[in-house]
Each structure stands twice: as C-alpha cells, then as structure tokens.
Amino acid sequence: MLEVQELSVRYGKHIALESVGLRVKPGEIVVILGANGAGKSTLLKAIAGICEGQTSGSVSIDGEPVLGLPAHKVVDRGIALVPEGRGIFGELTVRENLVLGGNPARARDEVQANLDRLTTLFPKLRERAGQAARTMSGGEQQMVAIGRAMMSNPEILMLDEPSLGLSPLLAKDLFQTLKTVRDAGLGILLVEQNAKLSLSIADRGYLLENGRILREDKAQVLLHDPAVQAAYLGGAAGHATAPKGAAKPAAPAPVAEHTPVPATPQVRARPVRSVSSGEISGLDIDAIVAGAGRKAVRPVSAAPRNTPPTQAERDAATARRSDSLRAALDAIEEAARKARDPGAARSPLPPLRPTARPAAPPPQALAPTAPRAPEAPQAQPGGKVEIYRRRPGTSQFQRSEVRDA
Ligand SMILES: Nc1ncnc2c1ncn2[C@@H]1O[C@H](COP(=O)(O)OP(=O)(O)OP(=O)(O)O)[C@@H](O)[C@H]1O
C-alpha cells in the first residue's frame, strides 16, 4: 500500500503542498481532483522522486520509506509514473518502448514474461508491436505509455492527466484500460481534470485545494454530491466534461462543515488568453495596412496620360511609396506594441526603427553568427532601398546594405 503522510513541498517561498495525507491500496483507483495550480502534479512528482521543490513528510510503500530517494530507486520499490504528455519515444516501435520500460532492476529479469502478460491484457499492443509509436492515435499512445510504466512491474501506477488531448471517445477507452489495470491488482493514483469520467471508474477520491486535502470520500459519494458537482462536474463554464450548451448550475449547494469544498467552480481547462489584433485596434492586420496606405497616398488625377513621367514625377512617386510603406510599418508597430502590452499602448515608447535615417552607419559590424534580425526597408527618392537590421538584443537598428529599388 502507498501511504503519504504530512507531505509538504515548497518551491522557494511558495508552498505547493501542505501536510498532505493519502493512501492507495492494491486493486483500487484513487483520483485526485483539484483546480489548476492546486498541487496535483507536484504531489505525483514528489512521490516519484522527481520534484524540484523542497519536500518533507513521509511517503512509503508497504511500510518502506521512499521520499527523497532518486527516481529510479522509487521505481524499484514499485511506484511508476505515467507523466503528463506521455513521454513515449515516437521514433521507436511500440515493442521497443515497452522493452525500455522493463529496464528497472525489479523487472529486468522478467522482460519477456511482463511483455507477454501486458500484450495479453492489451492485445492492441501486440498487434501494433512493430509500429512507430508516433504514428499511433493519441489514445493508443497513452496505452503505450501505460504499458511501458507497467513493464517495471509496479505495485502502484500513478497517472498525470492521462485523458488530456484525447477525444471523449478515446478518453472513455482509456478509462476502461485503467479498470483493466486495476483488475490486474495494481493500485492506481490518478490526477485528472475529467472529474466525471474519473470518478465514475474510481473507488475513492480526494479534493485538493491550494496544496491541502479538503476532503476524502468514496468516488460514488463525491460523484453525486451537489456541492462537488457544482465545483467539479460541469459547473465551470467551458469545463471539458460539461456537455455543450449545458446550463450553468445555480450557486453551489451548501456544504457540510466537515466536508468543505471550494465554493466556486474550480476545474477548468488551462486559461489561455489570446488577444487578437481586432480586439486591440478594431481592425484586422489587412485593414491596418490598407488604411495606412490610404492615408499616405495622395489623390492623383484619374485622367489617362500618354506622355512618360518626368524624373521629378518619378521621384515624387517613389517618395509617396516610401511614405505609404512607413505609415503602414508605423501602424503595424503600434498594433504590435498594443498586443504586447495593452496597458502601455499609449505610452511614448521609442520607435522600433529610426524615423530619420542615421547620418552615418555605425562602425560596429554584425556578428556573422548573429541570427537574422527583421529587416525594415527604406526607399530613397533615387530608387535605392536601404536595409536596416535590428542589433541583436536591442531595439536599435543599423543600416546594413543599400540596394536598387
Ligand atoms: N518547478 C517549480 N518551480 C516553482 N513553482 C512551481 C514548480 N512546479 C510547480 N510550481 C508551482 O506549484 C503550484 C502547484 O503546481 P502544480 O503543477 O503541482 O499544480 P497542478 O494542480 O498540477 O496544476 P495543473 O492542473 O495546472 O497542472 C503552482 O502554483 C505552480 O506554479
């Protein structure tokens, strides 16, 4: 049995886990539910011996302490981790991935026997043994990752967000796979955002909030608890498991004192805020360029002419093109600046490229190995184009060459 007692983890001053206690018995699935940043991955990493933070407390398996041991020793004691993102070797075949998982000392002498057992449990792994892992579907790759972890002959299998990136159908298949693993006698410690699906196959669950265990109960009790439902099972807008168009629940149901759960919906997809150019400026990038061009180009007579343009007219046309280009670049720079820092959009930042041409090129040459910096072409009335390159690591430009327009 895996037993965690008073486990605390801090990253510098940040306390990620505080006095966490839990246990996982052979033949049971235990799920950890919690919001983003609650400390779920930290918990699995601390148990697996790969946590970068400072740990204290105790983790033991069958009474044998493992906290503080290097990762390979933890695996040798019978605890295997399937990390978030799977971590399989895409260029290797399924069989090669599995065999690699059998390298730990506790399983080294039984690679073939474990391989046979595993492929009997999951016939698909036998069917696809020679296939490059990267060519398999997401669900099949997850099965390879689980199979590889099982090749170390673990007593406890830990999985970090195994359904991430899988379609609902594949996620369902995956959870069936986990039931098969449990039925084979392993204990499973599962971190999942898909609360509904994971609780539906789990035996027990823990609610983790801000690094602390708030509640432990049977999975079926958690699954049907109105407060847990409001907080974890589709109450949050955009929750991965909420059916499309499902109505938002009313305020979370009252919670008994001894079973506190977060009052607000907590589990949701990682928040990713993207800002579009339209949101910043009300225009898309094409409209910005077109608008800048329109502003810069002076009206010309629509009447057709038969005589070739004079030198003065050609110079004027070149200057107009130059104005137009400069105005477009200014508009793009302004939009980019707003995108980077909308709050500072109106602050008088220095221009990203010189508005006036420098009197003479600076003596410093570009390092031959420097990465190519963005070029800002400047047309000259004489039909020449100056190329300016940004100096690496600065916002200053320098002229690097002059070409015919
Ligand atoms: N290596 C690290 N260095 C510093 N802080 C970290 C490190 N790893 C995690 N943290 C912090 O510890 C807290 C818990 O992170 P953790 O990744 O364990 O949360 P989580 O519950 O797994 O979140 P998620 O569901 O988003 O993966 C977060 O505040 C996170 O920023």
Ligand as a Chemical Component Dictionary entry (heavy atoms), coordinates in Angstrom:
data_LIG
# 
_chem_comp.id                   LIG 
_chem_comp.type                 NON-POLYMER 
_chem_comp.pdbx_formal_charge   0 
_chem_comp.three_letter_code    LIG 
# 
loop_
_chem_comp_atom.comp_id 
_chem_comp_atom.atom_id 
_chem_comp_atom.alt_atom_id 
_chem_comp_atom.type_symbol 
_chem_comp_atom.charge 
_chem_comp_atom.model_Cartn_x 
_chem_comp_atom.model_Cartn_y 
_chem_comp_atom.model_Cartn_z 
_chem_comp_atom.pdbx_ordinal 
LIG N1  N1  N 0 9.311  23.740 -10.579 1  
LIG C1  C1  C 0 8.530  24.660 -9.989  2  
LIG N2  N2  N 0 9.074  25.799 -9.516  3  
LIG C2  C2  C 0 8.309  26.726 -8.891  4  
LIG N3  N3  N 0 6.972  26.609 -8.698  5  
LIG C3  C3  C 0 6.387  25.504 -9.157  6  
LIG C4  C4  C 0 7.132  24.477 -9.830  7  
LIG N4  N4  N 0 6.276  23.494 -10.172 8  
LIG C5  C5  C 0 5.061  23.898 -9.747  9  
LIG N5  N5  N 0 5.123  25.086 -9.138  10 
LIG C6  C6  C 0 4.010  25.823 -8.524  11 
LIG O1  O1  O 0 3.395  24.996 -7.566  12 
LIG C7  C7  C 0 1.985  25.126 -7.630  13 
LIG C8  C8  C 0 1.363  23.774 -7.900  14 
LIG O2  O2  O 0 1.721  23.387 -9.231  15 
LIG P1  P1  P 0 1.260  22.001 -9.848  16 
LIG O3  O3  O 0 1.826  21.908 -11.213 17 
LIG O4  O4  O 0 1.585  20.921 -8.900  18 
LIG O5  O5  O 0 -0.314 22.209 -9.898  19 
LIG P2  P2  P 0 -1.405 21.327 -10.615 20 
LIG O6  O6  O 0 -2.512 21.164 -9.632  21 
LIG O7  O7  O 0 -0.795 20.104 -11.177 22 
LIG O8  O8  O 0 -1.851 22.317 -11.758 23 
LIG P3  P3  P 0 -2.284 21.968 -13.267 24 
LIG O9  O9  O 0 -3.601 21.288 -13.173 25 
LIG O10 O10 O 0 -2.384 23.322 -13.849 26 
LIG O11 O11 O 0 -1.202 21.128 -13.855 27 
LIG C9  C9  C 0 1.696  26.142 -8.709  28 
LIG O12 O12 O 0 1.496  27.382 -8.093  29 
LIG C10 C10 C 0 2.943  26.152 -9.538  30 
LIG O13 O13 O 0 3.169  27.408 -10.106 31 
# 
loop_
_chem_comp_bond.comp_id 
_chem_comp_bond.atom_id_1 
_chem_comp_bond.atom_id_2 
_chem_comp_bond.value_order 
_chem_comp_bond.pdbx_ordinal 
LIG N1  C1  SING 1  
LIG C1  N2  SING 2  
LIG C1  C4  DOUB 3  
LIG N2  C2  DOUB 4  
LIG C2  N3  SING 5  
LIG N3  C3  DOUB 6  
LIG C3  C4  SING 7  
LIG C3  N5  SING 8  
LIG C4  N4  SING 9  
LIG N4  C5  DOUB 10 
LIG C5  N5  SING 11 
LIG N5  C6  SING 12 
LIG C6  O1  SING 13 
LIG C6  C10 SING 14 
LIG O1  C7  SING 15 
LIG C7  C8  SING 16 
LIG C7  C9  SING 17 
LIG C8  O2  SING 18 
LIG O2  P1  SING 19 
LIG P1  O3  DOUB 20 
LIG P1  O4  SING 21 
LIG P1  O5  SING 22 
LIG O5  P2  SING 23 
LIG P2  O6  DOUB 24 
LIG P2  O7  SING 25 
LIG P2  O8  SING 26 
LIG O8  P3  SING 27 
LIG P3  O9  DOUB 28 
LIG P3  O10 SING 29 
LIG P3  O11 SING 30 
LIG C9  O12 SING 31 
LIG C9  C10 SING 32 
LIG C10 O13 SING 33 
# 
